[in-house]
Amino acid sequence: MDIIKKLNKLRLERNMSVYRLAELSGINQSTLANTFSRGTIPSIQNLELICEALGLTMAQFFAENEREALLSDEEFRMYENYKKLPEKIRQSLNEIINSIAENKER
């Protein structure tokens, strides 16, 4: 697995700049820029921060097949579409879903 290639693919899928990824992960922008431009493999701690900023767990990142997250076909399609949404829309969608789930429990 090419870690740098996969990180870059995931970052671009989310329309995220290196600057934005640095903001979300708390990693220095120059460190991330070196990761992508020079192919410097991040430390495990930084990889975990990057994955979190990208909305992934380390297990999902290293899974050979994203389907290994044990999602149904419908859940997987929703997940794939969700990853493509801008952060603000994802937050709004999460609020809606949480509100619906809370009301259903009552």
C-alpha positions as CSV (number, residue, x, y, z in Angstrom):
1,M,0.0,0.0,0.0
2,D,1.3,3.4,-0.9
3,I,0.4,5.4,2.2
4,I,1.1,8.9,0.7
5,K,-0.9,8.1,-2.5
6,K,-3.8,6.9,-0.5
7,L,-3.7,9.9,1.9
8,N,-3.6,12.3,-1.1
9,K,-6.5,10.5,-2.8
10,L,-8.6,10.7,0.3
11,R,-7.7,14.4,0.8
12,L,-8.6,15.2,-2.8
13,E,-11.9,13.2,-2.6
14,R,-12.9,15.5,0.2
15,N,-11.9,18.6,-1.7
16,M,-9.4,19.4,1.1
17,S,-6.3,21.5,0.7
18,V,-3.1,20.6,2.6
19,Y,-3.7,23.9,4.6
20,R,-7.2,22.7,5.6
21,L,-6.0,19.2,6.5
22,A,-3.3,20.9,8.7
23,E,-5.9,23.0,10.4
24,L,-8.2,20.0,11.1
25,S,-5.4,17.6,12.2
26,G,-3.4,20.0,14.2
27,I,-0.3,19.1,12.3
28,N,2.1,21.8,11.1
29,Q,1.4,22.7,7.4
30,S,5.0,22.3,6.4
31,T,5.1,18.8,7.9
32,L,2.1,17.9,5.8
33,A,3.5,19.6,2.7
34,N,6.6,17.5,3.1
35,T,4.5,14.4,3.5
36,F,2.8,15.0,0.1
37,S,5.7,16.5,-1.9
38,R,8.6,14.4,-0.6
39,G,6.7,11.3,0.2
40,T,7.7,11.4,3.8
41,I,5.7,8.7,5.7
42,P,4.0,10.3,8.7
43,S,4.5,8.9,12.2
44,I,1.7,6.7,13.6
45,Q,0.6,9.6,15.8
46,N,0.4,12.0,12.8
47,L,-1.3,9.3,10.6
48,E,-3.9,8.9,13.3
49,L,-4.5,12.7,13.4
50,I,-4.7,12.8,9.6
51,C,-7.2,9.9,9.5
52,E,-9.3,11.6,12.1
53,A,-9.3,14.8,10.1
54,L,-10.3,12.9,7.0
55,G,-13.2,11.2,8.9
56,L,-11.6,7.7,9.1
57,T,-10.3,5.3,11.6
58,M,-6.9,3.8,11.2
59,A,-8.6,0.4,10.6
60,Q,-10.6,1.9,7.7
61,F,-7.5,3.5,6.3
62,F,-5.5,0.2,6.3
63,A,-8.5,-1.9,5.2
64,E,-7.8,-3.3,1.7
65,N,-11.4,-2.9,0.9
66,E,-13.5,-0.1,2.4
67,R,-16.4,-2.5,2.5
68,E,-14.6,-4.3,5.4
69,A,-16.3,-1.8,7.7
70,L,-19.2,-4.2,7.5
71,L,-21.7,-1.8,6.0
72,S,-24.7,-2.9,4.0
73,D,-24.8,-1.8,0.3
74,E,-27.1,1.1,1.1
75,E,-25.0,2.2,4.1
76,F,-21.8,2.0,2.0
77,R,-23.4,4.2,-0.8
78,M,-24.5,6.7,1.9
79,Y,-21.0,6.7,3.4
80,E,-19.3,7.3,0.0
81,N,-21.6,10.2,-0.7
82,Y,-21.2,11.6,2.8
83,K,-17.4,11.7,2.4
84,K,-17.8,13.9,-0.7
85,L,-19.9,16.6,1.1
86,P,-18.3,19.8,2.4
87,E,-17.8,19.9,6.1
88,K,-20.6,22.4,6.8
89,I,-23.1,20.2,5.0
90,R,-21.9,17.1,6.8
91,Q,-22.3,18.9,10.2
92,S,-25.9,19.9,9.2
93,L,-26.7,16.4,8.0
94,N,-25.4,14.9,11.3
95,E,-27.6,17.3,13.3
96,I,-30.6,16.2,11.3
97,I,-29.9,12.5,11.6
98,N,-29.2,12.9,15.4
99,S,-32.5,14.8,15.8
100,I,-34.5,12.1,13.9
101,A,-32.8,9.4,15.9
102,E,-33.5,11.1,19.3
103,N,-37.2,11.7,18.3
104,K,-37.6,8.0,17.3
105,E,-36.3,6.8,20.6
106,R,-39.1,8.7,22.5
